[in-house]
Amino acid sequence: MENMERTDETDALDRRQYLKLSGTAGIAVTGLAGCLESSGSDSPDPDDENVIVPGTAAGFPPFEMKRGSDLVGFDIDLLEAVVGETEYELAEWKDQGFDGLPPALKDGKIDVIAAAMTINEQRQESFDFTDPYHSADQAILVQSGGDLQPESLEDLEGTTVGAQSGTTGEVLVKDDLIGAGLIAESDFNSYDNYVLATEELESGTIDAVVLDDPVAKTFASERDVEVAFIEETGEEFGFAVRPDDDDLLEALNEGLAAVRESGEYDEISEEWFSG
């Protein structure tokens, strides 16, 4: 896992060196170009029918996050590698709040969501998902060495819990904690992103945070927090597109299969998820 205290320049050099050593310098060139927030004269024309606009929500490491002005993460690299196997090109990334991604996709402001989005029946009523590209459970994050050391959801009774708005973590809190009468609705804090939630956990404003386990482990490696336990939910992530974008959906699925077969998927995973 990356050391977030390194300078942006060092991060960039380390990233290029890793990809050169692993024989995937092409990913580095594509990925770094796509990560830049500012678009240059060589940027693809979004009006071109083969150019798609990707959308994400930074603040969800290691899937998507900001380093300086650069947008980086597992989802960023994976989608760029997948699209690199198709006839499509990526335009400049659109970074916004997680809740705003579905309406942006529906309105045509973006063409694909790459934001560690869980595939579920409710979302499938509004848009289509690619084949799953990652699986995760929910983790309960608490202060390191704090008095609260829960081992199950029942141990969170009477506590103050946080989660990011629109996520599986929020659904779990509402269904399994508030719905079960373990905490009051007023004891749930909803946040725009998990960085804010984790900062408030560190400061003691809330007692616990519910979030995807890879993200929780990243925060635990960088902040004064720890994973108390894992609640097995078995959700799967997919890239989302509009229901009428059948050609794009097929191309992304084929690209994902190609990236897995070539070993690029494993290389990207190793970069972002290895300790």
Phi, psi and omega in degrees: 000143185292146172274111187287354180273351178292157177288158178301322182295316179296319178304313183296317179295315179299320181295315179296318181297318179301314185289327177293317180296327182272001176079024182232047180300333179298324178296320183298316181297313181294314185296313183293323178297318182288339183281339183292132182287327182274138180261139180257187184291340181269004181293142179299148179281117181298341179280348176291133184295341178265003178256126181245145181261117180271144178237145179210179179224099182296162182102020183227062183291146005266015183282314177206131182198168180256137166237103188064236178265001183267141175260120185226168175141173182300311181298322182297309181295319183294313181297320180295322177292318180297311181296329177298343178267003183241181177275358182271163173234154177264132171277189179297138178294141174253117182253123182207181179297147183302318180298334182276352183292312179302312178295327178294322177293315180299320183278357178083011178285332171228164183246343180208140176258125174234088188210042181048046184272126181288135175282119176216167186297321181298315179290328181291347174285339185253329180206171183259151178247150170288178170302150180300143178241353178197148178242150181205160171244179179260138180247150175252118185258133178227172176295141177295127177069015181282173180292329181276115178228070184290150176242353178204169179299327180299331180287352178269005180303130177080007181263175174253125189237145178238156174200164178278138180300135175084003184259170175298326177300319178295319178298317179298316179299313183292320184279313191260344177251301178291314181298329180271001179076016180282326175225156177279155178301327180290347179265010175252127178250123179260138185235157177291329177207166185281343174298314179296318180298316182291325176298320179288330174295315179299322183280350179089007179293324175234165185263333184204159176230138177251124184200169181299140188298323177296325180290318178300318180294326177295312178299320181296331179280346187240344186229173183275056179223163180214157177277118180282313177196167179250128174262114185288119180236337174063031179286156179237141180264147175215159171280138184252140176225168177293150183301335183269001182267060184296320181296318179295316180300314180297319181295318180294320177296318178293320178295319178297317178298320181293320180294322176294314184295323183284344183095354180296324179301314180296323180293318178293318177299317180298322181296317189265338185247351180286146182282000000 
